[in-house]
Amino acid sequence: MNAQDRLSQLVAATKDPAEATQEDVLSRLFDQGHQFDFFQAVRLLEDLFAEAPGPGQGFELAQERIRFKPYDGLGFPAADVKKVSLVDDGRKPPYGEVMPTFMGLYGIDSPLPSHISNLLLNEADGESSLRDFLDIFNHRFYSLFYRSWKKYRSVSHSTSSGFCAASFQLLCLAGVDPELRDRLPVAADRLMPLAALLACPTRSTEGLIKILKIFFPQLAVEVVENVARWARISDPPGLGRGENRHTLGETAIVGRSLIDRSGMFRLVLGPVDFESYREFLPGGRKAELLHGLLRRYVPDFLKYEIQIFLKTATIPSAQLGSPDVKLGQQVWIGKPKPEVLPHVVQY
């Protein structure tokens, strides 16, 4: 079995089949390793061999599936990585081998006398005792170097198989139960950068606009506060008697609803083209994302409505009977005269 067949088996065994592009990335890593950053190359190998200890973390070297051997050339390197190989000799489990061009005990950056590198370059075929001895220390150098870089970068601890401890802490800070992250309308990893805003007990207009700008960077967003609405009274007080009596024109209410301006706001979007307009209508892809963000940030006692401004020049001709046409939302009689049309929806 060649290395490419073994790679396909490894990817199939360790990756979700839905991730169709993961094998392409790994194949490119082994074919064009010089195009990858050193740390990213090691991260990809860590993800591939997720069941094995990471670099420098195994009790024995044989337990690790990532090895480091520096490039022995004396020319000025064009990249930090010369190549990345999948080694499968049949005698032990296959492993990834990274060949850096820096910080080695031999090669262009060697701190040892130059004749050591010359000895390695002139080694006879099959003779590698000196190289193997130096690689014991090289592997440890690179392992510690990678671990020191990774230690203070929490995002580097996350893999495709799940979140690291820091990610769980950020999700908890954002008010998201990590165990229920798969049920969120928004990808959990996209909420982690918003932990500071979501953790703040005070929810403001500026905070809401910042969140929406992150998810919809090209969309014009405005918040109109204190929008009037009819608030229904579940238990009308009536006129009362004695000490509980109400005064007409002051505390007495006739009917089961009253005008309220403190419990609702309007989110104004646009102007947008027709395709974006359709996606913000109930049931659309952007509408689900927007609704999920609003439910996550807006307090439960606040109501809201969405006002979308549509560019009339982008409205296509409609045909009755088409499954994409929704009366009252996407169909107008005649050609609208204004350049933009407002449309209010509630999710």
C-alpha positions as CSV (number, residue, x, y, z in Angstrom):
1,M,0.0,0.0,0.0
2,N,1.5,3.4,-1.0
3,A,1.5,6.5,1.1
4,Q,-1.4,8.1,-0.8
5,D,-3.7,5.1,-0.2
6,R,-2.7,5.1,3.4
7,L,-3.6,8.8,3.6
8,S,-7.0,8.2,2.3
9,Q,-7.6,5.5,4.9
10,L,-6.4,7.7,7.7
11,V,-8.6,10.5,6.6
12,A,-11.6,8.2,6.3
13,A,-11.0,6.8,9.7
14,T,-10.4,10.1,11.5
15,K,-12.6,12.6,9.8
16,D,-16.3,13.2,9.4
17,P,-17.3,12.1,5.8
18,A,-19.2,15.4,5.4
19,E,-15.9,17.3,5.4
20,A,-15.2,16.7,1.7
21,T,-12.3,19.2,1.5
22,Q,-10.3,17.9,4.4
23,E,-8.6,15.2,2.3
24,D,-7.8,17.8,-0.3
25,V,-6.0,20.0,2.3
26,L,-4.0,17.1,3.6
27,S,-3.1,15.9,0.1
28,R,-1.8,19.4,-0.7
29,L,0.1,19.4,2.6
30,F,2.1,16.3,1.6
31,D,2.5,17.4,-2.1
32,Q,3.3,21.0,-1.5
33,G,4.4,21.2,2.1
34,H,6.7,24.2,1.4
35,Q,3.6,26.4,0.9
36,F,2.4,25.8,4.5
37,D,3.4,27.7,7.7
38,F,5.3,25.5,10.1
39,F,2.8,25.8,12.9
40,Q,-0.2,25.2,10.6
41,A,1.5,22.1,9.1
42,V,2.0,20.6,12.5
43,R,-1.6,21.5,13.5
44,L,-3.0,19.7,10.4
45,L,-0.9,16.6,11.3
46,E,-2.1,16.8,14.9
47,D,-5.7,16.8,13.6
48,L,-4.9,13.8,11.3
49,F,-3.4,11.8,14.1
50,A,-5.8,12.9,16.8
51,E,-5.7,9.6,18.6
52,A,-2.0,9.9,19.3
53,P,-0.1,12.2,21.7
54,G,1.0,15.5,20.3
55,P,4.6,16.5,19.7
56,G,6.6,16.1,22.8
57,Q,3.7,14.8,24.8
58,G,4.1,11.1,24.5
59,F,5.8,9.0,27.2
60,E,7.8,7.4,24.5
61,L,8.8,8.7,21.1
62,A,7.2,5.6,19.5
63,Q,3.8,6.8,20.7
64,E,4.0,10.1,18.7
65,R,2.9,10.2,15.1
66,I,4.7,13.5,14.2
67,R,8.5,13.7,13.7
68,F,10.8,16.5,12.9
69,K,14.0,16.3,10.8
70,P,15.7,19.6,9.7
71,Y,16.7,20.2,6.1
72,D,20.5,19.6,5.7
73,G,21.0,22.0,2.7
74,L,23.3,25.0,3.1
75,G,21.4,27.2,0.7
76,F,19.2,30.1,1.9
77,P,15.7,28.6,2.4
78,A,12.7,30.1,0.6
79,A,10.2,28.8,3.2
80,D,10.2,27.6,6.8
81,V,9.2,24.1,5.7
82,K,11.0,22.2,3.0
83,K,8.5,19.4,2.8
84,V,6.0,17.3,4.7
85,S,5.9,13.5,4.2
86,L,3.7,10.6,5.2
87,V,6.1,7.8,6.2
88,D,4.8,4.3,6.1
89,D,7.4,1.6,6.0
90,G,5.1,-1.2,7.3
91,R,7.2,-1.8,10.4
92,K,5.4,0.7,12.6
93,P,2.3,2.9,12.4
94,P,2.6,5.6,9.7
95,Y,3.6,9.0,10.9
96,G,4.0,12.5,9.5
97,E,7.5,13.9,9.0
98,V,8.0,17.7,8.9
99,M,11.3,19.0,7.5
100,P,11.9,22.6,8.8
101,T,14.6,24.8,7.3
102,F,15.4,26.6,10.6
103,M,16.7,26.0,14.1
104,G,18.3,22.6,13.4
105,L,21.5,21.1,14.6
106,Y,22.6,20.7,11.0
107,G,21.8,22.8,8.0
108,I,22.0,26.5,7.3
109,D,21.1,27.5,11.0
110,S,23.3,24.9,12.7
111,P,25.2,26.1,15.7
112,L,27.7,23.3,15.3
113,P,31.0,23.5,13.4
114,S,30.5,23.5,9.6
115,H,32.3,20.2,9.2
116,I,29.4,18.4,10.9
117,S,27.1,19.5,8.1
118,N,29.7,18.5,5.6
119,L,29.9,15.0,7.1
120,L,26.2,14.6,6.9
121,L,26.0,15.7,3.3
122,N,28.8,13.3,2.4
123,E,27.3,10.3,4.2
124,A,27.4,7.0,2.4
125,D,24.1,5.4,1.5
126,G,22.6,3.5,4.4
127,E,24.9,5.3,6.9
128,S,22.9,7.7,9.1
129,S,24.1,7.1,12.6
130,L,25.3,10.7,13.2
131,R,22.1,12.1,11.6
132,D,19.9,9.8,13.7
133,F,21.8,10.8,16.9
134,L,21.3,14.6,16.2
135,D,17.7,14.1,15.3
136,I,17.0,12.9,18.8
137,F,17.7,16.4,20.0
138,N,16.2,18.1,16.9
139,H,12.9,16.4,17.4
140,R,12.8,17.6,21.0
141,F,13.8,21.2,20.0
142,Y,11.0,21.5,17.5
143,S,8.5,19.8,19.8
144,L,9.1,22.3,22.6
145,F,9.1,25.2,20.2
146,Y,5.7,24.2,18.8
147,R,4.3,23.6,22.3
148,S,5.5,27.0,23.6
149,W,3.8,28.6,20.6
150,K,0.6,26.7,21.1
151,K,0.4,27.2,24.9
152,Y,-0.7,30.8,24.7
153,R,-2.9,30.5,21.6
154,S,-6.2,29.1,22.7
155,V,-7.5,28.8,19.2
156,S,-4.7,26.4,18.4
157,H,-6.0,23.9,20.9
158,S,-9.3,23.4,19.0
159,T,-9.6,20.6,16.5
160,S,-12.2,19.5,14.1
161,S,-13.2,16.8,16.7
162,G,-14.3,19.4,19.3
163,F,-13.5,22.4,21.4
164,C,-10.7,22.9,23.9
165,A,-11.1,24.0,27.5
166,A,-10.6,27.7,26.7
167,S,-13.4,27.4,24.1
168,F,-15.8,25.9,26.6
169,Q,-15.0,28.7,29.0
170,L,-15.7,31.4,26.3
171,L,-19.0,29.7,25.4
172,C,-20.0,29.6,29.1
173,L,-19.0,33.3,29.4
174,A,-21.2,34.0,26.4
175,G,-24.2,32.3,28.1
176,V,-24.1,29.2,25.8
177,D,-24.3,25.7,27.1
178,P,-21.4,23.9,25.4
179,E,-23.4,20.6,25.5
180,L,-26.2,22.2,23.5
181,R,-24.0,24.0,20.9
182,D,-25.2,21.8,18.1
183,R,-28.7,23.1,18.6
184,L,-27.8,26.8,18.2
185,P,-28.9,28.6,15.0
186,V,-25.5,30.2,14.9
187,A,-22.2,28.2,14.9
188,A,-20.8,28.1,18.4
189,D,-17.3,29.1,17.3
190,R,-18.7,32.3,15.8
191,L,-20.2,33.3,19.1
192,M,-16.9,33.0,21.0
193,P,-15.5,36.3,19.8
194,L,-18.7,37.9,21.1
195,A,-18.3,36.6,24.6
196,A,-17.6,40.1,26.1
197,L,-20.7,41.6,24.5
198,L,-23.0,38.6,25.4
199,A,-21.7,38.5,29.0
200,C,-22.5,42.1,29.7
201,P,-25.8,42.3,31.6
202,T,-26.6,45.7,29.9
203,R,-27.8,45.2,26.3
204,S,-27.4,48.4,24.2
205,T,-28.1,49.5,20.7
206,E,-24.4,49.9,20.0
207,G,-23.8,46.3,21.1
208,L,-26.5,44.9,18.9
209,I,-25.2,46.9,15.9
210,K,-21.7,45.6,16.5
211,I,-22.8,42.0,16.5
212,L,-24.9,42.4,13.4
213,K,-22.0,44.1,11.6
214,I,-19.8,41.1,12.3
215,F,-22.2,38.7,10.7
216,F,-23.5,41.1,8.0
217,P,-20.6,43.4,7.3
218,Q,-22.0,44.8,4.0
219,L,-25.5,45.5,5.4
220,A,-26.6,49.0,6.6
221,V,-28.2,48.6,10.0
222,E,-30.1,51.1,12.2
223,V,-32.1,50.6,15.4
224,V,-35.2,52.7,16.1
225,E,-36.1,52.7,19.8
226,N,-39.4,53.2,21.5
227,V,-41.6,52.1,18.7
228,A,-45.3,52.3,19.6
229,R,-47.3,49.0,19.8
230,W,-50.5,47.8,21.2
231,A,-49.7,45.8,24.4
232,R,-52.4,43.4,25.5
233,I,-53.4,43.4,29.1
234,S,-54.1,39.8,30.3
235,D,-56.1,40.9,33.4
236,P,-57.7,44.4,33.0
237,P,-57.9,46.1,36.4
238,G,-61.3,47.5,36.0
239,L,-62.4,50.5,38.0
240,G,-62.0,48.9,41.4
241,R,-63.6,49.8,44.7
242,G,-62.5,51.4,47.9
243,E,-58.7,51.9,48.3
244,N,-58.2,49.9,45.1
245,R,-60.4,52.2,42.9
246,H,-58.9,53.8,39.8
247,T,-59.2,57.3,38.4
248,L,-60.5,57.9,35.0
249,G,-57.9,59.5,32.7
250,E,-55.1,58.5,35.0
251,T,-55.0,54.8,36.1
252,A,-58.2,53.4,34.8
253,I,-58.0,51.5,31.5
254,V,-60.9,50.8,29.1
255,G,-60.4,47.7,27.1
256,R,-57.8,44.9,27.0
257,S,-54.8,46.7,25.3
258,L,-53.0,50.0,25.5
259,I,-50.3,51.9,23.6
260,D,-46.8,51.0,24.8
261,R,-43.5,52.6,23.7
262,S,-41.1,51.0,26.1
263,G,-41.2,47.4,25.0
264,M,-40.5,47.3,21.3
265,F,-37.8,48.5,18.8
266,R,-37.5,48.4,15.1
267,L,-34.4,47.0,13.2
268,V,-34.0,48.8,9.9
269,L,-32.0,47.0,7.2
270,G,-30.9,48.1,3.8
271,P,-31.5,49.2,1.2
272,V,-30.8,45.7,-0.2
273,D,-31.2,44.0,-3.5
274,F,-34.0,41.5,-4.2
275,E,-32.0,38.4,-3.5
276,S,-30.9,39.6,-0.1
277,Y,-34.4,40.8,0.5
278,R,-35.8,37.3,0.0
279,E,-33.2,35.8,2.3
280,F,-34.3,38.2,5.1
281,L,-38.0,37.2,4.8
282,P,-39.3,34.6,7.3
283,G,-37.9,31.2,6.4
284,G,-34.9,32.6,4.6
285,R,-31.3,31.7,5.4
286,K,-30.3,35.2,6.6
287,A,-33.6,35.5,8.5
288,E,-32.8,32.4,10.6
289,L,-29.4,33.7,11.4
290,L,-30.7,37.2,12.2
291,H,-33.5,35.8,14.4
292,G,-31.0,33.6,16.3
293,L,-28.7,36.5,17.0
294,L,-31.6,38.7,18.2
295,R,-32.9,35.9,20.5
296,R,-29.4,35.5,21.9
297,Y,-28.8,39.2,22.6
298,V,-32.1,40.9,23.0
299,P,-33.8,40.5,26.5
300,D,-36.9,38.3,26.5
301,F,-39.2,41.2,27.5
302,L,-38.4,43.3,24.4
303,K,-40.3,42.8,21.2
304,Y,-38.9,43.8,17.8
305,E,-39.9,44.1,14.2
306,I,-37.7,44.1,11.1
307,Q,-38.1,46.8,8.4
308,I,-36.3,45.9,5.2
309,F,-35.8,48.6,2.5
310,L,-35.8,47.0,-1.0
311,K,-34.1,48.5,-4.0
312,T,-37.0,48.6,-6.6
313,A,-34.6,48.5,-9.5
314,T,-33.6,44.9,-8.6
315,I,-37.1,43.5,-8.5
316,P,-37.6,40.9,-11.3
317,S,-40.8,40.3,-13.2
318,A,-43.1,37.8,-11.3
319,Q,-45.1,35.0,-12.7
320,L,-48.2,33.8,-10.9
321,G,-48.0,30.2,-9.9
322,S,-44.3,30.2,-9.4
323,P,-43.3,28.5,-6.2
324,D,-40.8,31.3,-5.4
325,V,-43.6,34.0,-5.4
326,K,-45.2,34.9,-2.1
327,L,-48.2,37.2,-2.3
328,G,-47.9,40.2,0.0
329,Q,-44.1,39.9,0.2
330,Q,-42.5,39.5,-3.2
331,V,-45.3,40.6,-5.6
332,W,-46.4,44.1,-6.6
333,I,-48.9,45.3,-9.2
334,G,-47.3,47.6,-11.6
335,K,-43.8,49.1,-11.3
336,P,-43.0,50.8,-8.0
337,K,-42.2,54.5,-8.4
338,P,-40.0,55.1,-5.3
339,E,-36.4,53.9,-5.5
340,V,-36.8,51.9,-2.3
341,L,-39.7,50.1,-0.8
342,P,-40.1,49.5,3.0
343,H,-41.4,46.2,4.2
344,V,-42.0,45.2,7.8
345,V,-41.8,41.6,8.9
346,Q,-41.8,39.9,12.3
347,Y,-40.1,36.6,13.0
